[in-house]
Each structure stands twice: as C-alpha cells, then as structure tokens.
C-alpha cells in the first residue's frame, strides 16, 4: 500500500509505503514520480538505508535534492507510514 505525501512544484508526486519489517528493521519505501511527454520519471528509495531501488529519468542533481528531502522528512514519513498515511480533512 502506498500513501500520498506531497506534490512538488514541478509535479513530482511523492508517496510512501507502510512500514515494512525486514530482518527486525523498520523500513519505508519512498517513491518519486513526475509525468513526462513519454511517461514518467521515477525514483524509489528505501529508508533507513537511503538505498535507491529504482531510478529512471531524474538527474544526479535531482536525486541529491531528494536525498536532502528524505533526511529532513524521514521522521514524518515513518510517523505517517505507521499510522496509515496523512489524515487530511
């Protein structure tokens, strides 16, 4: 299950998984997706290791910005992943 988190100014949508327990470690996958004329740019990162699982279309600079974003938002992503996503309205 993926939960919406945020849409950036360039229409990149950020969604996250529920908490996934792997070898006793709580993990969350964060997916970035941006529409293009040919389809989508995509990138998926696994927390807490910050390992990129998928990456197509985003530049190295954009990935670096996503890494900074993830470091700043990891605590919130875990919080919402544990509670079933952001409760809006």
RASUL-V93100 format. One line per field, one symbol per residue. ss: DSSP state (a for helix, b for strand, c for the rest). psi: psi as a letter, one per 40 degrees, with the letter a starting at -180 (. if undefined). burial: 1 if it has 16 or more other ideal C-beta (glycine too) atoms within 10 Angstrom, else 0. A space follows every 50 residues. Layout:
ss=???
psi=???
burial=???
//
This chain:
ss=cbbbbbbcccccbbbbbccbbbccbbbbbbbbbbbccccbbbbbbbbccc bbbbbbcccaaaaaaaaaaaaaaaaaaaaaaaacccccc
psi=hihidihideehhhiiiihhhhfehhihhhhhhhiidebihihhihieef hhdihhdiidddddddddddddedddddddddefihhh.
burial=00101000000101111000000000111111110000001011111000 000010010001000100110010001101100000000
//
